[in-house]
Amino acid sequence: MRTQTSSYSESGFSVVKLLIALAICGFCLILFLPVLTIRDSSKRANETSAIASLKEITAQENEYNSDFPTHGFACNLAQLGGKPGASAPTPDAAQLIPDDLASGHKFGYTFSIVCGGKTTIKNHDHFNSYVATAVPNSVGHSGDRGFCTDQKMQIRFDRKGGTNCTDLLQ
């Protein structure tokens, strides 16, 4: 007669294998957590810079409107820009904002200005309003929210990173 020997085979994970898997996951988390934290910090810094830049654009739009009253507000960043001291400020290069902002690209955001209503006097357009926007170059990477402002000097934001700015920035 043969005696049956029972062999014990395990299926699935043993406690040791489970602990090894958990240790590997923990190690990966320790490695990648600083990267995620740095990315979030970078996005917050870019958004803070975008808000500050829009405040600067608003202040300089008011200055432009005061300096060139026949033109009203500037309709693009180039009109607010220009090399200081290269020549006298003009409506096309008022020398009010730095070159990096006048280029339309700064710290992961793209900036633009679009004019609104205008009045034409003696064949010359006087712009009564504007909207300045700042949108992330890559939503989710360089920033999460888009920002907008106008001559009312309130900054609003778009949670999706675009220019549909409905929420007032507090």
GUVEXTI-944072 format. One record per residue: x, y, z of N, C-alpha, C, O, CB in turn; residue in three letters. Coordinates in steps of 0.02 Angstrom, whole numbers, padded with zeros to 5 digits, always signed. Glycine has a CB too. Layout:
<recs>
XYZXYZXYZXYZXYZALA
...
</recs>
This chain:
<recs>
+00041-00058+00000+00000+00000+00000+00043+00061+00000+00096+00067+00031-00046+00000+00058MET
+00017+00105-00035+00053+00169-00039+00022+00217+00010-00039+00222+00017+00051+00198-00110ARG
+00065+00253+00043+00040+00305+00086+00041+00370+00048+00088+00386+00011+00081+00309+00152THR
-00009+00405+00058-00014+00469+00024+00022+00522+00064+00008+00533+00123-00088+00490+00012GLN
+00067+00555+00031+00100+00611+00063+00067+00673+00037+00059+00683-00024+00177+00611+00049THR
+00049+00713+00081+00017+00774+00058+00070+00829+00054+00108+00841+00101-00040+00795+00106SER
+00069+00860-00001+00115+00916-00008+00076+00980+00001+00020+00987-00025+00152+00915-00077SER
+00104+01023+00036+00070+01086+00051+00097+01138+00003+00156+01156+00006+00081+01108+00125TYR
+00055+01162-00042+00077+01216-00087+00033+01276-00075-00028+01271-00067+00073+01193-00162SER
+00065+01331-00073+00029+01394-00061+00014+01428-00126+00055+01426-00173+00069+01440-00014GLU
-00042+01457-00129-00057+01500-00186-00065+01570-00160-00091+01580-00105-00121+01476-00225SER
-00043+01619-00198-00048+01688-00177+00016+01711-00143+00069+01681-00150-00107+01697-00130GLY
+00010+01766-00105+00067+01796-00073+00077+01768-00003+00029+01756+00033+00060+01871-00070PHE
+00139+01759+00014+00154+01743+00084+00162+01810+00120+00165+01862+00088+00219+01698+00090SER
+00166+01807+00184+00174+01868+00224+00240+01902+00206+00243+01964+00203+00172+01851+00299VAL
+00291+01864+00194+00356+01892+00177+00353+01929+00110+00379+01984+00103+00410+01837+00175VAL
+00320+01897+00060+00314+01929-00006+00273+01993-00001+00288+02043-00033+00281+01881-00056LYS
+00220+01991+00040+00178+02051+00049+00218+02107+00081+00211+02165+00061+00117+02034+00091LEU
+00259+02091+00130+00300+02142+00163+00352+02171+00115+00366+02231+00116+00335+02113+00224LEU
+00380+02129+00072+00428+02153+00022+00394+02200-00027+00421+02253-00044+00461+02094-00016ILE
+00334+02182-00050+00297+02225-00096+00280+02292-00064+00286+02345-00096+00232+02190-00119ALA
+00259+02291-00001+00244+02353+00034+00307+02396+00043+00304+02457+00038+00213+02338+00103LEU
+00363+02365+00057+00426+02402+00065+00446+02435+00000+00470+02492+00000+00481+02355+00090ALA
+00437+02400-00056+00453+02430-00122+00407+02489-00137+00430+02541-00160+00447+02377-00178ILE
+00343+02481-00122+00295+02537-00133+00313+02596-00089+00311+02653-00112+00223+02514-00118CYS
+00330+02583-00027+00351+02637+00018+00413+02673-00006+00417+02734-00002+00362+02611+00088GLY
+00461+02634-00030+00523+02663-00056+00509+02707-00117+00536+02762-00122+00572+02607-00075PHE
+00465+02684-00162+00447+02724-00221+00412+02788-00200+00424+02841-00229+00401+02683-00268CYS
+00368+02784-00151+00334+02843-00126+00383+02894-00098+00377+02954-00109+00283+02824-00072LEU
+00432+02869-00061+00483+02914-00033+00523+02947-00088+00542+03006-00082+00530+02875+00014ILE
+00537+02911-00142+00575+02939-00197+00535+02992-00236+00563+03043-00255+00597+02884-00244LEU
+00471+02979-00249+00432+03021-00293+00393+03076-00258+00371+03123-00290+00386+02980-00332PHE
+00384+03073-00193+00348+03125-00157+00380+03193-00164+00345+03242-00175+00343+03106-00084LEU
+00447+03199-00157+00477+03265-00167+00466+03293-00237+00457+03353-00245+00551+03262-00153PRO
+00466+03250-00287+00454+03273-00356+00384+03302-00361+00374+03354-00392+00463+03215-00406VAL
+00335+03268-00333+00266+03292-00335+00259+03358-00296+00224+03404-00318+00217+03240-00307LEU
+00292+03362-00239+00290+03422-00198+00322+03481-00235+00296+03537-00233+00324+03411-00130THR
+00378+03469-00268+00412+03522-00305+00368+03545-00363+00363+03605-00375+00480+03497-00332ILE
+00334+03499-00398+00291+03518-00453+00233+03562-00428+00217+03613-00459+00264+03456-00490ARG
+00203+03542-00372+00148+03582-00344+00173+03651-00322+00139+03701-00334+00116+03546-00285ASP
+00232+03654-00292+00261+03718-00271+00276+03761-00332+00265+03822-00330+00325+03707-00230SER
+00300+03731-00384+00316+03767-00445+00252+03795-00477+00251+03853-00500+00352+03722-00496SER
+00199+03756-00478+00135+03780-00506+00109+03839-00464+00085+03888-00492+00083+03723-00508LYS
+00112+03832-00399+00088+03887-00355+00130+03950-00366+00102+04005-00368+00091+03866-00281ARG
+00195+03942-00374+00239+04000-00386+00222+04032-00454+00220+04093-00459+00314+03978-00384ALA
+00210+03991-00505+00192+04017-00570+00126+04055-00567+00119+04108-00597+00187+03961-00622ASN
+00077+04027-00531+00012+04061-00524+00019+04127-00487-00011+04177-00506-00038+04016-00489GLU
+00059+04127-00435+00071+04189-00397+00104+04241-00441+00086+04300-00438+00115+04175-00334THR
+00151+04221-00481+00184+04266-00528+00135+04292-00580+00137+04351-00598+00243+04231-00563SER
+00091+04249-00605+00041+04270-00654-00006+04323-00625-00022+04372-00659+00001+04210-00680ALA
-00027+04313-00564-00071+04362-00531-00035+04428-00522-00064+04481-00536-00095+04335-00462ILE
+00027+04426-00499+00066+04487-00491+00076+04523-00558+00073+04584-00561+00134+04472-00458ALA
+00088+04484-00610+00098+04514-00676+00034+04547-00702+00037+04599-00733+00122+04460-00726SER
-00023+04516-00689-00086+04547-00710-00099+04611-00671-00126+04659-00698-00145+04498-00699LEU
-00080+04612-00608-00086+04674-00569-00041+04728-00598-00061+04787-00602-00068+04662-00494LYS
+00018+04709-00620+00065+04756-00652+00035+04781-00718+00038+04841-00733+00134+04722-00664GLU
+00007+04736-00757-00023+04757-00821-00080+04806-00808-00086+04856-00843-00049+04696-00860ILE
-00121+04792-00758-00177+04837-00742-00152+04906-00722-00178+04957-00746-00220+04808-00686THR
-00102+04908-00679-00074+04973-00658-00045+05011-00717-00055+05072-00723-00019+04963-00604ALA
-00010+04975-00762+00021+05009-00819-00030+05026-00873-00019+05073-00911+00076+04964-00848GLN
-00085+04989-00878-00139+05009-00923-00167+05077-00901-00181+05120-00943-00195+04955-00925GLU
-00176+05086-00836-00201+05150-00811-00151+05206-00824-00171+05262-00841-00216+05145-00736ASN
-00087+05191-00816-00034+05240-00831-00035+05257-00906-00031+05315-00925+00035+05212-00811GLU
-00041+05206-00948-00044+05216-01021-00103+05260-01039-00096+05307-01079-00049+05148-01058TYR
-00161+05245-01010-00222+05285-01023-00212+05357-01002-00238+05403-01034-00282+05254-00986ASN
-00174+05368-00949-00160+05435-00925-00109+05471-00970-00116+05530-00985-00135+05433-00853SER
-00057+05433-00991-00003+05462-01032-00025+05475-01104-00002+05523-01135+00057+05416-01032ASP
-00069+05433-01130-00091+05439-01200-00168+05439-01202-00199+05392-01227-00063+05380-01243PHE
-00198+05493-01177-00271+05494-01170-00309+05490-01236-00366+05468-01238-00292+05557-01135PRO
-00278+05509-01291-00313+05504-01355-00317+05431-01379-00359+05415-01421-00278+05547-01408THR
-00274+05388-01352-00276+05317-01371-00318+05275-01324-00344+05222-01344-00205+05290-01372HIS
-00326+05297-01262-00362+05257-01213-00316+05203-01186-00259+05216-01167-00425+05225-01244GLY
-00342+05141-01184-00302+05085-01158-00261+05053-01213-00279+05056-01272-00347+05033-01125PHE
-00205+05022-01194-00164+04985-01242-00200+04920-01261-00233+04889-01220-00093+04969-01211ALA
-00192+04901-01324-00226+04841-01349-00181+04780-01353-00204+04725-01371-00255+04855-01417CYS
-00118+04788-01338-00072+04730-01338-00013+04746-01292-00002+04803-01272-00047+04714-01410ASN
+00023+04694-01275+00079+04701-01229+00136+04741-01259+00173+04775-01222+00104+04632-01209LEU
+00145+04738-01324+00199+04776-01356+00190+04851-01346+00239+04888-01338+00202+04760-01432ALA
+00128+04874-01345+00115+04945-01333+00136+04966-01263+00158+05022-01253+00041+04962-01345GLN
+00130+04921-01215+00151+04936-01147+00226+04927-01137+00255+04953-01090+00113+04893-01097LEU
+00258+04889-01183+00329+04874-01177+00373+04924-01212+00353+04981-01223+00342+04806-01204GLY
+00432+04902-01229+00481+04945-01261+00542+04953-01217+00538+04950-01155+00451+05012-01278GLY
+00599+04965-01247+00662+04974-01211+00665+05043-01179+00664+05093-01215+00722+04963-01257LYS
+00668+05046-01114+00674+05112-01081+00739+05147-01103+00792+05117-01105+00673+05104-01005PRO
+00733+05210-01118+00790+05250-01136+00811+05245-01209+00854+05283-01231+00847+05231-01094GLY
+00783+05197-01247+00801+05190-01317+00778+05251-01357+00812+05275-01402+00771+05125-01347ALA
+00720+05276-01339+00692+05337-01368+00636+05359-01322+00624+05328-01270+00666+05325-01442SER
+00603+05412-01340+00548+05436-01299+00490+05386-01303+00478+05356-01355+00524+05506-01322ALA
+00454+05376-01247+00396+05332-01249+00344+05356-01300+00333+05416-01309+00364+05328-01179PRO
+00314+05308-01334+00262+05322-01383+00202+05277-01369+00207+05231-01329+00289+05311-01457THR
+00146+05291-01402+00088+05246-01393+00101+05174-01416+00067+05128-01394+00028+05274-01431PRO
+00150+05165-01460+00166+05098-01484+00220+05063-01442+00229+05003-01448+00189+05101-01556ASP
+00255+05100-01401+00307+05074-01356+00313+05121-01297+00357+05163-01294+00376+05066-01394ALA
+00267+05112-01249+00262+05159-01193+00316+05148-01139+00324+05189-01095+00195+05153-01161ALA
+00352+05092-01143+00407+05077-01096+00382+05072-01024+00415+05095-00977+00460+05131-01101GLN
+00324+05041-01015+00295+05036-00948+00303+04968-00915+00301+04964-00854+00222+05052-00953LEU
+00312+04915-00954+00320+04848-00925+00386+04818-00947+00412+04836-01000+00260+04802-00945ILE
+00414+04771-00908+00478+04741-00926+00472+04696-00988+00418+04674-01006+00505+04700-00867PRO
+00529+04683-01019+00531+04644-01081+00501+04575-01074+00466+04552-01119+00602+04638-01104ASP
+00515+04540-01018+00488+04472-01011+00412+04471-01012+00382+04426-01041+00514+04440-00947ASP
+00381+04520-00982+00308+04524-00982+00283+04548-01050+00232+04524-01075+00283+04571-00927LEU
+00318+04595-01080+00298+04621-01146+00301+04566-01199+00266+04570-01250+00342+04680-01167ALA
+00345+04515-01189+00350+04460-01237+00288+04416-01236+00275+04380-01284+00412+04418-01222SER
+00250+04419-01182+00189+04379-01176+00201+04311-01143+00153+04273-01134+00160+04368-01243GLY
+00262+04296-01124+00277+04231-01092+00320+04243-01031+00374+04273-01034+00314+04183-01142HIS
+00294+04218-00974+00331+04228-00911+00312+04172-00862+00253+04162-00849+00317+04298-00881LYS
+00362+04138-00836+00353+04087-00784+00295+04039-00798+00252+04030-00755+00343+04120-00718PHE
+00294+04008-00856+00245+03956-00871+00177+03981-00891+00130+03941-00898+00238+03913-00813GLY
+00169+04046-00901+00105+04075-00921+00113+04116-00984+00166+04144-00998+00077+04118-00864TYR
+00058+04119-01023+00055+04161-01083+00006+04218-01068-00050+04206-01047+00033+04120-01146THR
+00028+04279-01081-00011+04338-01067-00034+04371-01132+00000+04368-01183+00030+04389-01025PHE
-00093+04401-01130-00116+04439-01188-00166+04493-01165-00193+04490-01110-00149+04392-01240SER
-00175+04541-01209-00223+04595-01197-00267+04600-01259-00243+04598-01316-00187+04664-01182ILE
-00332+04606-01248-00379+04616-01302-00420+04678-01285-00446+04685-01230-00425+04553-01313VAL
-00426+04724-01333-00465+04784-01321-00540+04771-01330-00561+04727-01367-00443+04840-01368CYS
-00578+04810-01294-00651+04805-01298-00680+04864-01336-00661+04877-01393-00681+04800-01228GLY
-00725+04898-01303-00760+04954-01335-00714+05011-01354-00664+05024-01322-00814+04980-01291GLY
-00734+05045-01408-00694+05102-01430-00739+05158-01454-00797+05147-01472-00644+05082-01485LYS
-00711+05217-01454-00743+05276-01480-00697+05304-01534-00637+05311-01523-00758+05329-01424THR
-00724+05320-01592-00683+05348-01645-00696+05423-01649-00752+05446-01659-00699+05313-01714THR
-00642+05460-01640-00646+05533-01642-00595+05557-01694-00536+05543-01688-00631+05565-01571ILE
-00619+05593-01744-00576+05618-01797-00533+05563-01827-00472+05570-01834-00532+05675-01771LYS
-00565+05508-01844-00532+05450-01875-00478+05419-01831-00432+05386-01856-00502+05471-01941ASN
-00483+05429-01766-00434+05400-01720-00472+05360-01667-00517+05386-01635-00389+05455-01688HIS
-00453+05297-01657-00487+05254-01609-00461+05266-01538-00401+05268-01526-00477+05180-01628ASP
-00509+05273-01493-00495+05280-01422-00527+05219-01389-00588+05211-01390-00524+05348-01393HIS
-00485+05175-01359-00510+05113-01330-00530+05124-01257-00489+05147-01216-00458+05057-01335PHE
-00593+05108-01241-00622+05121-01175-00615+05062-01127-00625+05071-01067-00694+05138-01183ASN
-00597+05004-01152-00593+04945-01108-00543+04895-01136-00522+04900-01194-00662+04912-01100SER
-00524+04848-01095-00478+04795-01114-00489+04735-01069-00520+04741-01016-00404+04819-01110TYR
-00464+04678-01090-00461+04619-01048-00391+04591-01055-00368+04576-01110-00517+04565-01068VAL
-00357+04583-00998-00291+04553-00997-00298+04482-00969-00333+04472-00919-00240+04596-00955ALA
-00265+04434-01001-00271+04365-00980-00202+04334-00969-00152+04355-00998-00310+04324-01032THR
-00202+04283-00926-00142+04243-00913-00165+04170-00910-00204+04152-00866-00105+04265-00847ALA
-00141+04129-00956-00159+04058-00957-00097+04016-00953-00045+04034-00980-00200+04041-01021VAL
-00101+03959-00918-00042+03916-00913-00021+03889-00981-00063+03873-01023-00056+03857-00865PRO
+00044+03885-00992+00069+03856-01054+00049+03783-01060+00036+03759-01115+00146+03863-01059ASN
+00047+03748-01004+00028+03678-01002-00015+03668-00939+00012+03663-00884+00091+03631-01002SER
-00081+03664-00948-00126+03658-00891-00110+03594-00853-00103+03540-00882-00201+03657-00915VAL
-00103+03601-00788-00086+03545-00745-00011+03538-00733+00010+03504-00685-00112+03482-00775GLY
+00030+03569-00774+00102+03566-00766+00131+03633-00746+00164+03639-00694+00135+03541-00830HIS
+00120+03685-00786+00147+03751-00769+00098+03791-00726+00118+03841-00696+00164+03790-00832SER
+00036+03770-00723-00015+03803-00683-00081+03768-00693-00090+03732-00742-00020+03878-00701GLY
-00128+03779-00647-00193+03747-00652-00248+03796-00674-00296+03776-00706-00212+03716-00586ASP
-00240+03859-00655-00294+03908-00667-00272+03961-00717-00214+03980-00721-00315+03941-00602ARG
-00321+03986-00755-00312+04044-00797-00337+04105-00760-00380+04099-00717-00348+04036-00866GLY
-00310+04164-00776-00328+04225-00741-00346+04280-00790-00318+04283-00845-00271+04248-00694PHE
-00392+04324-00771-00414+04379-00813-00423+04442-00770-00440+04437-00711-00479+04362-00851CYS
-00413+04499-00801-00428+04562-00768-00447+04613-00822-00437+04602-00881-00367+04588-00726THR
-00475+04669-00800-00494+04722-00847-00487+04789-00812-00457+04793-00758-00566+04712-00873ASP
-00514+04841-00843-00507+04908-00815-00542+04916-00747-00531+04966-00713-00534+04959-00864GLN
-00583+04868-00727-00615+04870-00661-00567+04847-00607-00582+04853-00547-00678+04826-00661LYS
-00510+04821-00627-00455+04802-00582-00472+04744-00536-00444+04739-00482-00434+04860-00542MET
-00517+04700-00555-00532+04640-00517-00501+04581-00555-00508+04575-00616-00609+04630-00507GLN
-00468+04538-00518-00440+04478-00550-00487+04420-00538-00507+04405-00481-00369+04462-00522ILE
-00504+04387-00592-00547+04329-00590-00508+04269-00616-00456+04278-00649-00613+04339-00632ARG
-00531+04209-00603-00495+04150-00626-00541+04098-00655-00601+04095-00641-00455+04120-00570PHE
-00512+04056-00697-00545+03999-00729-00513+03937-00701-00453+03926-00711-00540+04002-00808ASP
-00551+03896-00667-00524+03835-00635-00496+03785-00685-00455+03743-00667-00579+03802-00594ARG
-00517+03790-00748-00495+03742-00799-00434+03767-00837-00410+03733-00883-00551+03729-00848LYS
-00408+03826-00819-00347+03850-00850-00357+03892-00913-00309+03908-00947-00303+03794-00867GLY
-00418+03909-00928-00432+03948-00988-00446+04021-00973-00421+04049-00924-00491+03919-01025GLY
-00487+04052-01016-00503+04123-01008-00576+04134-00992-00601+04190-00998-00485+04161-01072THR
-00611+04083-00970-00680+04090-00948-00679+04105-00873-00700+04064-00832-00722+04025-00964ASN
-00655+04164-00857-00642+04183-00788-00706+04208-00755-00728+04264-00766-00588+04238-00785CYS
-00736+04164-00714-00799+04181-00681-00791+04190-00606-00831+04225-00575-00850+04129-00695THR
-00741+04158-00576-00731+04161-00503-00686+04219-00484-00631+04226-00512-00703+04094-00478ASP
-00708+04259-00437-00668+04316-00413-00613+04291-00367-00625+04253-00320-00713+04367-00376LEU
-00552+04314-00381-00494+04296-00340-00499+04335-00274-00508+04396-00275-00427+04312-00377LEU
-00494+04301-00219-00499+04333-00153-00432+04353-00128-00426+04381-00074-00533+04288-00103GLN
</recs>
